[in-house]
Amino acid sequence: MGFIVQKYGGTSVGTIERIKNVARRVARTRSEGHGVVVVLSAMAGETDRLINLAHAVSESPSAREYDVVVSTGEQVTIGLLSIALEDMGLRAKSLLGHQLRIVTDSRFGSARIERIDTARIKDELSKGFILVVAGFQGVDKEGNITTLGRGGSDTTAVALAAALGADLCEIYTDVEGVYTTDPGICADARKLKKISYDEMLEMASLGAKVLQTRSVEFAKKYAVPVMVKSSFTDAEGTLVCKEDADMEKVMVSGVTYNKNEAKISVLRVPDRPGVAAKLFRPLTEAGINVDMIVQNISHDAHTDLTFTVARGDYKKAMALVKGTAKDIAAGDVAGDTNIAKVSIVGAGMRSHAGVASMMFDTFAREGINIQMISTTEIKISCVIDVKYTELAVRVLHDAFALGKEEVAEER
């Protein structure tokens, strides 16, 4: 008997009827002879409600107590699904993060999993139980409840699949798989049959909301096959797996975008060793992630340096950078929140020439100015004015023929 880990997101368990629908899916998997571990998110909107409650009590709630509050949403859903499964005559048992012993570090709100004690879960599975586990949460070495950050239930599921040596991790959501781009922008967006870990990792980090980035990192590290599919249909999903030869045949696999970006420029930065370190160190200490960085050629021993951060970190980042700019005797600090990052991703970029020029030519024809560029061997990202985001996505999707049937068949 093999093991399958199934994760259901907030929309999949958003109502009692949907929870019963999940129970029927789980029961069907069990009837096929598989041991089943189910990971659940809170009901759609519930985590936001809990966050608002915490902030209604205090503008700056204690990080420890904040995690105690926001982790309760999953407790409700795992209990309800277990009741539904038992009502169908199945043996089910719900487990919270601390009961299962998903051990994390103590970084409240964005804890990282250090280990999972599998002894209890294996024992319960051997007794024939369907285990229903709370996603998004764990416990640190001192016994404090921790949470893994938004989308953390994906990470819980993949980490459990890795720890248990599961045959498959199924991620159920409100879409039928991974698409070449956002179907809400491109009507001819195609669902991919499979995508490599590296491609999915790039797409997740660049704005695609199908899987949480850390869950893909786990899947890649431990070679966990992940199937993304809808809990509302029986349509075939998208398999996230190791790269194979077929994946390199396609030049570009997808187009992503992210409007949650802001740009900060520091002018006339003294061009000498150690200055960049001084500029970015306060951002690192504040937990602010810096994404794209561009530095101009030095003139008169000074240079201009531009970088991007998440829009939610913009105000805090600007305050820190202005303080540092004064300390290092730099010039003005300018910011812009009206930007977006549009990216193309594809394992085939490694073996196809002319991808970048095609992207830039496409933007030029549409009068879209490129403000910043960042590349890896399987990704090219451009920062543009936010008002051109949807246009940029559509023209790139067309330029690389991602809506063509043959692309869908190959991928």
N, C-alpha and C positions, 0 to 999 in steps of 0.2 A: 504494500500500500504506500503510495507516494504522498508527499505533503504539498499542499497548495496554500499560499497566503493570499487572502483577498482583502483589499482595502476599499472601503466605500466612503466617498466624500460627503460633504455637508448637504449638497442637493439630493444625493441618493438616499439620505435618511432624514429629509426635511419634514416629513409628515409621518403619521402612524401608518398610513397606507403604503408609503414608500418603504418604511421599515419592514412591513410584512412582505413586500415585494423582494427586499433583500433576503429575508428569511427563506423565501421560496428558492431563490438562486443558490443560497448556501446549502439548502437541503438537497437540491439537485446535484451539486458537486459532491456532497457526502454520499449520495446514492450511487455515484459512479465509482465509489470505492476509495476515495481520497481522504486522508486526514486533512482537516481544515482548520486554519487559524484565520480569524476575521479581525481586521483592524478597522476601527470606526473613527470618523471625525464627529464633532458636535453637529447638531442640526444647523442647517443653513441660517446664518444671521445670529446664532446663539453666542458665538465667541465675541462678536462685536458688541452684543448687549452686555456681556459680562465685563468687557473692557470699559464700556461707558459707565457701568456701575462703579467700577474701581476709581475712575477719574471723577465721578460725581462726589465721591467721599473725599478725595484728595487730588490736587493738581499733580502732585508727584508721589504716587503711592509707593510704598516699600516694594522693591523688586521681588523679595521673597513672598510677601503676602499677595502681590499681584498674581504670581504664578499659582498660588493656592486658589485664588478666585477663578482665573480663566481656565484652569484645568478641569473644572467641574462639568463643563458641557459634555465631554466625552463619557463621563460616568453615567449620565442619563441615557445616552444612546446605547451603550453596551448592555446596560440593564434591560432596556426595552427589547433589544434584539434577542437577548437570551430568553426573555419571557416568551417572545413570539416563537422561537425555535422549540422551546419546551412545550408550548401549546400545540405544536405539530407532532409531538411525540418523540422529539429528539432530545438527547442529553447535551446540554449546553452549560457553560460556566463563563462568567465574566471575570476579567482580571484587570485591575488598575496597574499603572506603571510600577508602583512600589511593591505590589503583590507579586508581579512577574519578575521584579528586580531588573528593570532596564536602568542600569547605572550610568549616570552622566557626570559631567563636571558641574561646577556650581555657578555657572554663568546664567543666572536667571533670565528667562525670556528668550534666550538663544543658546540653550545648553547643547553640548555635543555628547553623543553616546560613546561611552568608553568600553562597556561590555554588557552582555545580556546573559543572565544566569538561566540556562535552558533546562535545568534539571526538572523543575516543576512542570513546565509546559510539556516536556516529553513524557513525563509520568501521566499527566492528565490525558494527553493524546492516546497513550497506550491503553487507557481505560475506556476509550471510545468517546470521550467528550469532544464537542466542537467548542473551541476556545474563542472567546470574543474579547479582544484586547483594546484598551483605550489608547488611541493614537495621540501623538503630540506631547506626551508627557513621560517623565522618568523620575528618578530619585537620585540625589547625590550621596556621597559617602557618609554624610551626617544625617541622612534620613529626610532631608528637605525635598519637597515636591518641586520639580523643575519642569519647564516647558521648552520645546525645541524650536520655537519660532513658527510664524505663520506657514502653513503647508507642511508642518512637521509630521503629520500622520503618514505622509508618503515615505518619509525617512524611517519612521517606526516600522512600517510594513516591509520595506526592503531590508532593513537591518535584521528583522526577525527571520526573513527568508534566508538571509546569508547565514545567520547563526544556526538555523535548523537544517541547512542544506536542502531547502525546499526545491521541488522540481520547477516551480514557476511562482512568480508574484504577479497577481492580477490587480491592476489599479482601475477601479470603476469610478467613472465620473459622469458629467452631463454631456460629454462629446464622445463620438464613436472612435476616436483615435487621434493620432498626430497628423495634422494637415500641412500641406505645402505652405500655407499662410492662413491668416485669419479669414474664415469663410464669411464673416460679417463685412469684410472689405472687398474680397474677391469672390464673386459668385462661382467661379470655376476652380476654386481651391480643391485640391485632391487629397484624399486620405492616403497616407503611405502604408504599405504593407509591413515594412520594417525600416528601422533606422538604427544607426550605430550609436553606441554609448557616447562617443565623442561628439557626434552631430547633435544628439539630444541634449548633451551637457551644454553645448554652445547655444542651442535654441532656448533652453530653459534659462540660462544666464542672460540672454539677450532680450527677454520679454515674453517668450511663449509661456503660457500659464498652465500647460497640461500637467507637468511634473515639477516638483520642487528640486532645485539644483542639487542639494545635498543628497537627495534620494538617488539621483543619477550617479553621483560620485560613489556612493555605496555599491550600487549595482555594478558599476564598472570595476571597482576594486575587487569585488568578490564574485564577479562573473555571474550575477543573478539575472536570468532572463525575465524581462518585465513586459507584460501585455497590458496596453492601455485600451480600455473599451468602455462602452456606455452601459450604465445599469438600467437604462430604459428601453433598450432594444437588444436583439440577439445578433446584431451585425458583427462581423469579424473586426477585431481591433488592429492596433499597430504593435508589432513586436520590437522592443528595444533590446538589442543584442550585440554580440561582437561583430566587428566589421568583416564583411566578406568581399570577394572579388566583384560581385554584382554592384555593390554600392559605389565603387569607383567609376562605373560606366556613366553615371549621371553627374554632370558638371556641378549643378547646384540642386540641393534637395529642398530648400525652403527659404522663405523670406520672413524675417521677424521685425518687430518694431517695439520701441519702448518710449513712451511719452513721459515717463517718470524720471526725467533727467534734468540736470541744471549744469550750467557751465560757469566756471570762475577763471578769470584771467588776471595774472599778476604782471604788471608792466615794469620794465626797467629793473629786472632782478640782477643783482651783482653776479657776474659770471665767474665764480671761483669755487673751488672744492668745498663741499659741506653745506652750501647754501640750500640746495634742494632738500637735503635731509632735514635741515632746520625748519623748512617750510611745511613739510609733510608730517613731521613727527607729532605735532599737536593733533592733527587729524586722526592719526593712528591711535593715539592715546585716548581720543574721544570715541573710538569705535566707528569712525566714519570711513567707509570704503571709497577709495578713489579709483575711477575706471580708466578712461582714456586720458593720456597725457601727451601734449605737444609742446616742444620747446623750439623757439626760433633760433636762427643763427645769431651768434654774438656780434654786436656792434658796439664799439667804444667800451668794451668790457662789461656790457649789460645785455640782457636777453629778456624776451617775454615768454612767460610760461602759462599755458592754459590746460585745464583739466576738468573732468566732469565728476559729479557726485549725484547720488539719488536726490530727487527734488525734496524729499522729506528732511534731508540733512542740510539743505541749502543755507538756511538762516544761521544755523550753528556753525557751519563751515565758513561762511563769510566772516562771521565775527572772529573766529580763530585766525583766519588767514590775514585779515586786516591787522590784527595784533602782531602777528609774526612779520608781516611786510614792513611794519614800522621798525621792528627790532633789527631787521637785516638791511635797512635803508633802501628798500625797494620803492617803486613809484606807486601809481594808483592801482586799486583793485576793482575790477569790473565784474559784474555778474549778469547772467541771462537765464531765465527759466522758460523761455519760449523756444525750446529746442526739443528735438526728438532724435533717437538713434535708430537708424534703419540698417538692417544687416542681411547679408546672404550667407548661407551655410551649406557646405557640401563636402563630403570626403573626396569627391572627384576633382576638387580644386588642386589636389596634389599632382595630378597627372594631366590636367587640361590647362593650356596656355590661354591668355587673353580674357580671363574672367574679370579682372579688375577694370580693364579698358572698356569692356562691354557695360559694366555697371556705371562707370563714369560717363560714357557716351550717352547712355540712357538718360541719366540725370541732366546732361547738357541739352539734349533735345527738348526736355520739358522745362528748361530754365530753372532747375533746382540747384542752388548753390551749395557746395560742400564746405562745411566749416572745419571739420576735423575728420581724420581717417585713422582707423586702427585695423590691423590684420593679424591673423594667425594662418597656419597652413590650410585650415579648412573654413576660414571665416573672414569676411570683409565687412567692417562697420563704418558708417558715415553719420556724422552729426549734421542735421539740416534744420531749417526753420520748421517748427512744429506744424505750421499750417499746410505744409506739403506732405505730411506723413502718409495719408491715405493714397494720394496720387503716387508717391514714390513706391509704395508697396505694390500697387496695381501695375505700374509700368515695368517694375523689375520682374514681377511674376510673369508678365507677358513676354518680356525680353528673353527670359531663360526657359520659356515654353513649359512652365510648371503645370499648366492646366491641361496639357496634352495627355491623351489616354496612354500613349506608350511609356510616358514617364511613370504613370501610376502602376502600369503593369510591371515595369522593371523594379520598382520600389515597393 
